[in-house]
Amino acid sequence: MTLRQLRYFDALARHAHFGRAADACAISQPALSMQIKELEEALGAVLIERGARQVRLTKFGEEAALRVRQILRSVDELGDLARASRDRLVGRLRIGVIPTIAPYLLPTVIGNLNRLYPELDIHVRETLTPKLIQELTEGRLDAAIVALPVSEPSLAEVALFSETFMLVRPSKDEGTPVPSADALCEMRLLLLEEGHCFRDQALAFCNIQSTLPRETLDASSLSTLVQMVSAGIGVTLIPEMAVPVETRSASVSIARFSAPQPQRTIGLVWRKTSPLARQLLEVSDVVLQSAKALRGE
């Protein structure tokens, strides 16, 4: 058996679909199927039940998938250990970021990393916090930029900066009094869909329980929220770093809340066992300096 076959099997176990696993591995579906078949022959046991639309792991396959994931994580950490022994950041860096940060902060972060560490090969993954945490703990990411705290015992957290939430209203409301958190509860508050941590933070500011039913339209992006406000559908909250990008083509007004203003803390997280901990502290400083540059500090 080969490490390549183990990586292919890991992808198939995660995606439960030959087509999606093949796409993730950047190979053809027949080639993936052949490699899995060869792995089964090498092991002398069946790993998967092949169906017309879905792949199901056998009992042995489920146990093997856990062990394979551990093996691949150890292999990756061996490579990390080698990179950690060097003076400069080199090689692959797999960094995750949540969607309410990625479009605004990431271009500056990547530009600065490329300038400071030209030998770095940066791979970016944008998805929701629970998925990022899962991929971090499984060793498929090196670090992630998220809203803190994540409260995961296996992860190290470094707080970098705080960011204020801004109120977005239709342009006709420009200059009118800014509603309090309690008053905001009575308005049509547009939010990101379930799963976004920014949604939970906005609900917490308004003291609205996330389990309560809400008769409104949720969105998958901040851009959609702002355009909905521009159309007069309601009001919303967005992080301050998103304001220049999301409001430049929308007929909306931006306002700050009275103190205490709603905020979130942004930081970098990684596995406590990662050999790259020292280098990731350098990355966290690049993220901090990038955020300061965006804010003109």
Secondary structure as UniProt FT lines:
FT   HELIX           3..15
FT   HELIX           18..25
FT   HELIX           29..43
FT   STRAND          48..50
FT   STRAND          55..57
FT   HELIX           59..84
FT   STRAND          91..97
FT   TURN            99..101
FT   HELIX           102..116
FT   TURN            118..119
FT   STRAND          120..126
FT   HELIX           129..137
FT   TURN            138..139
FT   STRAND          143..148
FT   TURN            153..154
FT   STRAND          155..170
FT   HELIX           171..173
FT   TURN            174..175
FT   HELIX           181..185
FT   STRAND          189..190
FT   TURN            194..195
FT   HELIX           197..205
FT   TURN            206..207
FT   TURN            210..211
FT   HELIX           222..230
FT   TURN            231..232
FT   STRAND          235..239
FT   HELIX           240..242
FT   HELIX           243..246
FT   TURN            248..249
FT   STRAND          252..255
FT   STRAND          263..271
FT   TURN            272..273
FT   TURN            275..276
FT   HELIX           277..294
FT   TURN            295..296
//
